[in-house]
Amino acid sequence: MGTDSSMQPLGPGDRGPAVADVHAALRALTLLPAAGSAEEASLDEAAYDPATELAVRHFQQVRGLTVDGRVGEETYRALSEARWSLGDRLLHHDPVRPMRGDDVTNLQDRLHELGYDAGPVDGVFGAETEAGLRAFQRDYGLTSDGTCGPATLRALRQLGRKVTGGRPQLLRQSASFVESGPHLIGRRIVVDPGHGGTDTGFTAGETTEADLVLDLASRIEGRLAAAGATVYLTRGRHQDPTPAERTGFANHARADLFLSLHTDAHSSEHARGVASYYYGTGSGASSTVGEQFANLVRREVVARTGMLDLGSHPKTWDLLRTTRMPAVRLDCGYLSHPVDRLLLLDARLRSTVASAVLAAVQRLFLPAEADPPTGTFVLPGRS
């Protein structure tokens, strides 16, 4: 489901200074009309009205967030990041509190256009962005201090685009997966069962999302381990790590892939099927390998289970954004739908999904000429 969890979300009917802050951010983005002086003076009376909800939904849609019309932690942070334009502040690498914002995204984009590898275009000023910036500064006779100030900005704006036909670091990442060989021996893969502990996710009778995806994660772990991969689960039955703890665990493990498992639920009786998500803004910046893996795993699951195909979609959730390796979230059906629920309760179906994930992971490392059709791959020596 959604990814906003730590702060109490703001929604229709709420009032107060926090709502006024949301209004200010939406007005700065021209998603709400400018307020009159009387309204601006009454911060305690600022109301989360239908116009605010509509503006928030529009913002969430454009930014690749969960579209629910409410402002939780992730949406609030995205609103704050959207206020920054390149040149508004000095940009530098802070390993404790990394700078985040649209200005960082613009800097990363500009460096990539000039042929410098600044890491993922994720709006987070990390070590890779600093390295790319230092290389640019060094090549153009600037002080190579890794800080984007006025002199660096002038140089960036004066130079034309050098790279065409795609971002080289993304092409290199995609090629490196194939060039590293087709085997899974030694690959480090983190499987993340959603929810856990007191957070059961969606519940249908005695069945909880948390228990189902943990069982599925264990089956996937077994199949990948048998193929030679080193597999880590982000939680056991009684833990509920935060999104930051889950991605931090994967980054610390220096994983090659990250797969988060969920089921979905909806009030509509027609909502059913399998969807996958990868990091992407919907406007060009995306994880190339993440998108490829999202498509592979979704198509393998659909082909082997007959469940409805809901496609793969770019999202900017922190769970996908802050991982340093290709990351995908797989939603394996709707527990709120009677047909999907019946399928998911069948242990044979969950074993089939686990086999589909194994096939998708293996295909990710195969060259195009050796890639088998969807739904046909079987690991040698296994039925």
PEZIQUI-V59086 format. One record per run of one state. SS is the DSSP state (a for helix, b for strand, c for the rest). FROM is the first residue (numbers start at 1). TO is the last residue. Records with the same first field share a line. If there is no record, write none. Layout:
# PEZIQUI-V59086
SS: FROM-TO + FROM-TO
This chain:
# PEZIQUI-V59086
c: 1-9 + 11-14 + 16-16 + 29-36 + 42-42 + 46-46 + 48-49 + 64-70 + 72-72 + 83-90 + 92-99 + 101-101 + 114-123 + 125-126 + 140-147 + 149-149 + 159-167 + 180-187 + 194-195 + 197-198 + 200-202 + 205-206 + 227-229 + 234-242 + 253-256 + 265-273 + 281-285 + 287-287 + 306-308 + 316-317 + 322-325 + 335-337 + 345-346 + 365-367 + 371-383
b: 10-10 + 15-15 + 47-47 + 71-71 + 91-91 + 100-100 + 124-124 + 148-148 + 188-193 + 196-196 + 199-199 + 203-204 + 207-208 + 230-233 + 257-264 + 274-280 + 286-286 + 309-315 + 326-334
a: 17-28 + 37-41 + 43-45 + 50-63 + 73-82 + 102-113 + 127-139 + 150-158 + 168-179 + 209-226 + 243-252 + 288-305 + 318-321 + 338-344 + 347-364 + 368-370
